[in-house]
Amino acid sequence: MNDTPDVTRDAPVVEVRGLSKWFGEVIAVNDLSFTIGRGVTGLLGPNGAGKSTFIKLALGLYRPSRGTLRVLGGAPRNNLDVLRRIAYCPETDHFYDNMTGFEYVYWLNRYWGMGKKDARAATESACELVRMADRMHDPIDEYSKGMRQRIKLAQCLGSRAELLFLDEPMAGLDPRGREEIFALIGRLGDEGYSVIVSSHILYEIERVTDNVVLMYNGSILARGRIHEIRDLIDEHPHTITVETPDPRALSLQLLHPGAMSVEFEEGKLTIRTRDPAACYEKLNDMVLENNGPAIKSIRCADDDLQSVFAYLVEK
């Protein structure tokens, strides 16, 4: 018999106790215990951290190997009372050939249980939210990767569920598209939706929430407010690569107490520093004041967090 969902507004939307999932000898998530409250929460971790497996457990697609998982007060697997209140935007694409974006969202809404009129209205509203109204009647085969990502978000929003799982929702979007989706997720949180956003990029999570769960190798590495997570990450030596025609001259102006090492390549300077803020500030000042060698580009090699998580685990 399925659990009856708890509709108390103050209750956690996700509650996990000793949750593990393994596939043969591979442990995908290992002894997770935490809660997620309402609003927007970031599920952050490098590729292979267990984020997608956890989401599929929360969607009832996988059965836990051990432990308990409650979503909106009930066990999600085979529980229609819970499942009709949650929606999912997957990381990967699975579309039918020759189907339009409108048809894709509309028919999923119909399968959800909506009548024709409600399904049409919900589909048009969702496509408008993700800026796809002008292309929703075009075949999905003609969509760019970013447009396909938007229509996946539309099908998630079209169901009007109260808890949304978004797995890498920014993948494939151009900078303008990312800004629009950042704003959309923020609005959803303000309007009372609960949203769990999965990403391997800290910057993306920072744009939509200050509440974060960090996963690594199937375990919880840390959780809390974004500034607490940032404090952990900022202890890690950041690697900053600067493209410049005179890397040696530039290095003399960038030396500061937090610098650990400097490497030179033709047209490039790579700095490892424990004080990236000071380094970025100096670089910005040099660009604004046109002081010193020309700076063509600045790139942080740790944007994907893989080296950051490895560093935290090894501490």
C-alpha positions in Angstrom: 0.0 0.0 0.0 1.4 3.4 -1.0 2.1 6.1 1.6 -0.3 9.0 1.8 1.5 12.3 0.8 2.0 14.9 3.5 0.6 18.2 2.2 1.9 20.3 5.1 3.6 23.4 3.6 6.4 23.3 6.1 7.3 19.6 5.5 10.4 18.9 3.5 9.8 18.1 -0.2 12.5 15.4 -0.2 13.6 13.4 2.9 16.3 10.8 2.6 17.5 8.4 5.3 20.4 5.9 4.6 19.7 5.8 0.9 21.9 3.7 -1.3 21.6 2.4 -4.8 24.0 0.0 -6.5 24.0 -1.7 -9.9 25.9 -5.0 -9.5 29.2 -4.0 -7.9 28.9 -0.4 -8.8 27.7 1.9 -6.0 25.9 4.9 -7.6 24.7 6.6 -4.4 26.0 5.6 -1.0 24.2 6.1 2.4 22.6 9.5 1.7 20.8 11.2 4.6 19.5 14.8 4.1 16.3 16.8 3.6 15.4 19.4 0.9 13.0 22.1 1.7 10.7 24.1 -0.5 12.1 26.7 -3.0 15.0 26.2 -5.3 17.8 23.8 -4.4 21.0 23.2 -6.3 22.2 19.6 -6.7 25.9 20.2 -7.5 28.7 17.8 -8.4 31.0 16.7 -11.2 29.9 14.2 -13.8 29.5 10.7 -12.2 28.8 12.1 -8.7 25.4 10.3 -8.5 23.1 13.3 -9.2 21.1 11.7 -12.0 20.8 8.4 -10.1 19.4 10.3 -7.1 16.9 12.2 -9.3 15.7 8.9 -10.8 15.3 7.4 -7.3 13.2 10.5 -6.4 11.1 10.0 -9.5 10.4 6.4 -8.6 12.3 5.1 -11.7 14.7 3.2 -9.6 14.0 1.2 -6.4 16.4 2.0 -3.5 18.9 -0.8 -2.7 18.8 0.3 0.9 17.3 3.1 3.0 14.2 5.2 2.6 13.2 8.1 0.3 10.1 10.2 0.7 9.1 12.9 -1.8 6.3 15.3 -0.9 5.6 13.0 2.1 5.3 9.7 0.2 7.5 7.0 -1.2 7.6 7.8 -5.0 7.9 4.4 -6.6 4.6 3.3 -8.1 2.8 6.0 -6.1 0.5 8.0 -8.4 -0.5 10.3 -5.6 3.1 11.5 -5.5 4.1 11.1 -9.1 1.3 13.4 -10.4 2.7 16.2 -8.3 6.3 16.1 -9.7 7.8 16.7 -13.2 11.1 16.0 -14.8 13.3 17.7 -17.4 15.9 15.0 -18.3 19.5 15.8 -19.4 19.2 13.7 -22.5 16.8 14.0 -25.5 14.2 11.5 -26.4 11.9 12.9 -29.0 9.5 11.2 -31.6 10.4 11.7 -35.3 8.6 14.5 -37.1 6.7 15.6 -34.0 6.4 19.4 -33.4 7.3 21.0 -30.1 3.7 21.8 -29.5 2.6 18.2 -30.1 5.3 16.9 -27.8 4.2 19.0 -24.9 0.5 18.8 -25.6 0.3 15.0 -25.7 2.4 14.6 -22.6 -0.1 16.9 -20.9 -2.9 14.7 -22.2 -1.2 11.6 -20.9 -0.8 13.5 -17.6 -4.6 13.5 -17.4 -5.6 17.0 -18.7 -8.6 17.5 -21.0 -8.1 18.9 -24.5 -8.7 22.5 -23.6 -6.5 22.5 -20.5 -3.7 20.7 -22.2 -3.7 23.2 -25.1 -3.7 26.2 -22.7 -1.0 24.6 -20.5 1.2 23.9 -23.6 0.9 27.4 -25.0 1.7 28.9 -21.7 4.7 26.7 -21.1 6.1 27.4 -24.6 5.7 31.1 -24.0 7.6 30.8 -20.7 10.6 29.2 -22.4 10.4 31.6 -25.4 9.4 28.9 -27.9 5.9 30.2 -28.8 7.1 31.3 -32.3 8.6 27.9 -33.1 6.4 25.5 -31.2 4.6 24.3 -34.4 7.9 23.5 -36.2 9.2 19.9 -36.3 11.6 19.1 -33.4 14.0 17.7 -36.0 14.6 21.3 -37.2 15.4 22.6 -33.7 18.9 23.5 -32.5 20.3 21.9 -29.4 19.3 24.9 -27.3 15.7 24.9 -28.7 15.4 21.2 -27.9 16.5 22.0 -24.4 13.8 24.7 -24.1 11.0 22.4 -25.3 12.1 19.8 -22.7 11.7 22.5 -20.1 8.3 23.3 -21.6 7.0 19.8 -21.1 8.2 19.9 -17.5 6.4 23.2 -16.8 3.3 22.2 -18.8 2.3 19.6 -16.3 1.9 22.3 -13.6 3.5 20.1 -11.1 4.5 21.5 -7.7 8.0 19.9 -7.6 10.3 20.1 -10.6 13.5 18.1 -11.2 15.7 19.8 -13.8 18.7 17.7 -14.8 21.4 20.0 -16.3 18.8 22.4 -17.7 21.3 24.9 -19.1 23.0 22.3 -21.4 23.1 23.5 -25.0 21.8 27.0 -24.3 23.5 30.1 -25.6 24.4 32.9 -23.1 21.1 34.7 -23.7 19.1 31.5 -23.3 20.9 30.8 -20.1 20.0 34.2 -18.7 16.3 33.6 -19.6 16.3 30.2 -17.9 18.1 31.6 -14.8 15.3 34.2 -14.6 12.6 31.6 -15.2 13.8 29.3 -12.4 14.0 32.3 -10.0 10.4 33.2 -10.8 9.2 29.7 -10.3 10.8 29.7 -6.8 9.2 33.0 -6.0 5.8 31.7 -7.2 5.9 28.8 -4.7 7.2 26.0 -6.9 9.9 23.7 -5.5 12.7 23.2 -8.0 15.7 20.9 -7.7 18.4 21.9 -10.3 21.2 19.6 -11.1 24.5 21.0 -12.5 28.2 20.4 -12.5 28.9 24.2 -12.8 28.9 26.3 -9.6 28.2 29.5 -11.5 24.9 28.1 -12.8 23.7 27.1 -9.3 24.8 30.5 -7.9 22.6 32.2 -10.4 19.4 30.4 -9.3 19.7 29.7 -5.6 21.9 30.0 -2.4 20.9 26.6 -1.2 23.1 23.7 -2.3 23.7 20.0 -1.9 27.2 18.9 -3.0 27.6 15.3 -4.2 30.8 13.4 -5.0 31.3 9.7 -5.8 27.7 9.0 -4.7 28.0 10.7 -1.3 27.1 14.0 0.2 30.3 16.1 0.4 28.7 19.2 1.9 25.3 21.0 2.0 24.1 24.4 3.1 24.1 28.0 1.8 26.1 28.9 -1.2 28.5 31.1 0.6 29.5 28.2 2.9 30.1 26.0 -0.2 32.1 28.9 -1.8 34.3 29.1 1.3 35.2 25.4 0.9 35.9 25.8 -2.7 37.9 29.0 -2.4 40.4 27.1 -0.2 41.3 25.1 -3.4 44.1 26.5 -5.5 42.4 28.0 -8.6 44.0 27.7 -12.0 43.7 30.9 -14.1 44.9 31.0 -17.7 45.5 34.4 -19.3 46.0 34.9 -23.0 48.5 37.7 -23.6 51.3 38.4 -26.1 53.9 38.9 -23.3 53.2 36.4 -20.5 56.5 37.0 -18.6 55.9 40.8 -18.4 52.4 40.2 -17.2 53.5 37.7 -14.6 55.6 40.4 -12.9 52.5 42.6 -12.4 50.4 39.7 -11.1 52.5 38.4 -8.3 50.6 38.5 -5.0 50.8 36.7 -1.6 48.2 34.1 -2.7 50.1 33.1 -5.9 51.5 29.5 -5.7 53.0 29.0 -9.2 53.3 30.5 -12.6 53.7 28.7 -15.9 54.5 30.1 -19.3 53.4 29.0 -22.8 53.6 30.9 -26.0 50.9 33.6 -25.7 49.6 32.3 -22.4 50.2 32.6 -18.7 48.9 30.1 -16.2 48.6 31.0 -12.5 47.7 28.8 -9.6 46.5 30.9 -6.7 44.7 30.5 -3.3 43.4 34.1 -3.7 41.6 34.1 -7.0 39.6 37.3 -6.1 42.8 39.3 -5.7 44.1 37.9 -9.0 40.9 38.7 -10.9 40.8 42.2 -9.4 44.3 42.9 -10.6 43.5 41.6 -14.1 40.3 43.7 -14.3 42.2 46.8 -13.1 44.9 46.2 -15.8 42.3 45.9 -18.5 40.4 49.0 -17.4 43.5 51.1 -17.0 45.2 49.7 -20.1 48.2 49.2 -17.9 50.8 46.5 -19.0 50.7 43.8 -21.7 47.4 43.3 -23.6 45.0 40.7 -22.1 43.1 38.9 -24.8 41.1 36.4 -22.6 40.9 35.1 -19.0 39.8 31.6 -18.3 39.4 29.6 -15.1 40.3 25.9 -15.8 38.3 24.7 -12.7 34.8 25.8 -14.0 33.6 22.2 -14.2 34.6 21.6 -10.5 36.2 18.2 -11.1 39.6 19.3 -9.7 37.9 21.2 -6.9 36.0 18.2 -5.7 39.0 16.0 -5.9 40.9 18.5 -3.8 38.2 18.6 -1.1 38.0 14.8 -0.9 41.8 14.5 -0.5 42.0 17.1 2.3 
